[in-house]
Structures are given as C-alpha cells and as structure tokens.
C-alpha cells in the first residue's frame, strides 16, 4: 500500500518571505514593546521622594534591531538607591521590576513581532 501526500507550500513560502523581509522592523517592534512594559514597572517601583527619578526612566532604541536601553537618563543618583552607599543601604528596585514583568514583556514582545511580520 502506498500513500502519497502532496502539500502546496506556496502560502508557507510567502509567510517565510514576509518574516525574512520584516525581520529588522519586527525585532525593533518586539524590543520596544518589551522595553515599555519594563519601563512602566521600573517607574512604579522607583524611589519617589520627589517623583522626578521615577518619571525620568525611559527607553531608547538605537542601532541594532532588537535592542533597547532602559534607564534613567538624567537622574544618575537612582543608582545610589539601587546599590547603596557607605551611608545608605541599598533599596533595589530594578531587578525586582524586571523579574516581576519578564514573562509579560516576553509575551507582548512575541505578539508584537508576529504582528509586525503579518502573522
């Protein structure tokens, strides 16, 4: 007994071509989506004596696709809250924030990637 299966993979080939063509923008969309989720949680957890430090947390996406930098751009003193000093104990918030939303950020990044490539 012989069984012959024929698959028309033209649609699959078109989808794979879309993924290859849209790779750079899709990676950027995924990175930016994840960065925004993490930035939001960092803002919530950052020390808020005046609120300026928390409000200064932002992300930038430059250069390589799929890469975003998240951090406080002009409030350098937040690192002292995170790591502590000789006179102040650390009050870490960055690692806790990333841990809290890493699954959500990864999920939303995946959805953004798929949406960008049209899947």
C-alpha positions in Angstrom: 0.0 0.0 0.0 1.4 3.4 -1.0 0.3 6.7 0.3 1.2 9.9 -1.4 0.8 13.3 0.3 1.2 16.5 -1.7 1.5 19.8 0.1 1.1 23.1 -1.6 3.5 25.2 0.4 3.2 28.4 -1.6 1.4 30.1 1.3 4.1 28.9 3.7 6.8 30.2 1.4 5.1 33.6 1.2 4.9 33.8 5.0 8.5 32.8 5.4 9.5 35.5 2.9 7.5 38.0 4.9 9.3 37.0 8.1 12.7 37.4 6.4 11.8 40.7 4.8 10.4 42.2 8.0 13.0 40.8 10.4 14.6 44.1 11.3 11.4 46.1 11.9 9.8 43.1 13.7 12.8 42.8 16.1 12.7 46.5 16.8 8.9 46.3 17.5 9.4 43.4 19.8 12.3 45.2 21.7 10.3 48.4 22.0 7.2 46.6 23.3 9.2 44.7 26.0 11.1 47.9 26.9 7.8 49.8 27.5 6.5 47.0 29.8 9.7 47.0 31.8 9.9 50.8 31.9 6.4 51.0 33.3 7.2 48.7 36.1 10.5 50.5 36.9 8.6 53.7 37.2 6.2 52.1 39.6 9.0 50.6 41.8 11.5 53.5 41.7 12.0 55.6 44.8 9.7 58.6 44.9 11.0 61.2 47.3 10.2 63.8 44.6 9.0 61.6 41.8 11.5 63.1 39.4 13.6 60.0 39.3 10.8 57.7 38.6 9.5 60.0 35.8 12.9 60.1 34.2 13.0 56.4 33.4 12.8 55.9 29.7 13.9 53.6 27.0 15.7 54.3 23.7 16.1 52.1 20.7 19.1 52.8 18.5 21.4 50.9 16.3 20.9 47.2 16.3 17.4 46.0 15.7 16.0 44.1 18.7 18.0 46.2 21.2 16.5 48.8 23.6 18.3 50.5 26.5 16.2 51.2 29.6 17.3 53.5 32.3 17.2 56.9 34.0 18.7 59.3 31.5 19.4 62.3 33.7 18.7 61.2 37.3 22.1 59.4 37.9 21.5 59.3 41.6 19.0 56.5 41.3 22.0 54.1 41.1 22.7 55.0 44.7 19.3 53.9 45.7 19.8 50.7 43.8 23.3 49.8 45.1 23.5 51.8 48.3 26.4 53.9 49.6 28.6 53.8 52.6 26.0 55.8 54.4 22.8 54.5 52.9 21.7 50.8 52.5 20.6 49.7 49.0 17.0 49.8 48.1 17.0 47.7 44.9 14.1 48.1 42.5 15.5 47.3 39.1 16.0 43.6 39.4 12.6 43.2 41.2 10.9 45.2 38.5 12.4 43.1 35.7 11.6 39.9 37.5 8.0 40.9 38.1 7.2 41.6 34.4 9.7 39.5 32.4 7.0 37.0 31.4 4.6 39.7 30.4 7.3 41.6 28.5 8.4 38.4 26.6 4.8 37.6 25.7 4.0 41.0 24.5 7.3 41.2 22.5 6.4 37.9 20.8 2.9 39.2 19.9 4.5 42.5 18.5 6.9 40.5 16.5 4.2 38.3 15.0 2.0 41.3 14.2 4.8 43.1 12.5 5.6 40.2 10.2 1.9 39.8 9.4 1.2 36.5 11.2 
